[in-house]
């Protein structure tokens, strides 16, 4: 618990413009290479995982 509290008290890391541009370039390259999935697919997969967890927890009771 103390690790969590310490992490909450730390200031967020500040990025330079160059670092931000590099992250954006990397993300754009991933998109151009087709290494992404549509938002709708991501949410659908997340919902399915959540349902599996709920069913597993319900069967434990």
N, C-alpha and C positions, 0 to 999 in steps of 0.2 A: 504494500500500500504506500509506503514512503517513496518508492521509486516513482509511482504514479504522481504523487503530490509534487515531487521534485521536478518531474517532466512538465507539469502544468505551470510551474513557476518560472521556467526558463523562457527567455525571449525567443520568438521565432527567428529562424535563420534568415538573413538578408541576402538576396541574390543580386549579382551585378547584372547590368543590361546584357553583357556578353553571355553570361550563364543562362539567362532567360532565353535569349535568341538561340543558343545552342540546344536548349530543351525543346523549343518550338521547331527547330530544324529537324531534330530527331523524331518528334511526333509526326511532322509532315512526311518524313521519309517512310515511317511505318505505315501511314495511310496510303501513300503512293505505292508501296510494295504490297498492299492488300493484307497487311498483318493486323487488321482490326475486325471487329464484329459490329453489326448495327446495334444501336441502343435498345431497340425492341427485343432483339435476341438476348442481349445481356440481362435485361430485366426478366424475361421469361425464364432464363436459366436460374437466376437468383430466386425467383418465386418457387420454382420446382425444388431447389435445394431447401428452402425454408419449409415447404410442405413436408419434405422427407424428415426434417428435424422435428417438426411438430408431431408427425405420426410416430416417430421413434420415442419421443418423450411421452406421448399418450399411451403407448404400449408398455412403458415402464411402470406406469401407475397402477 
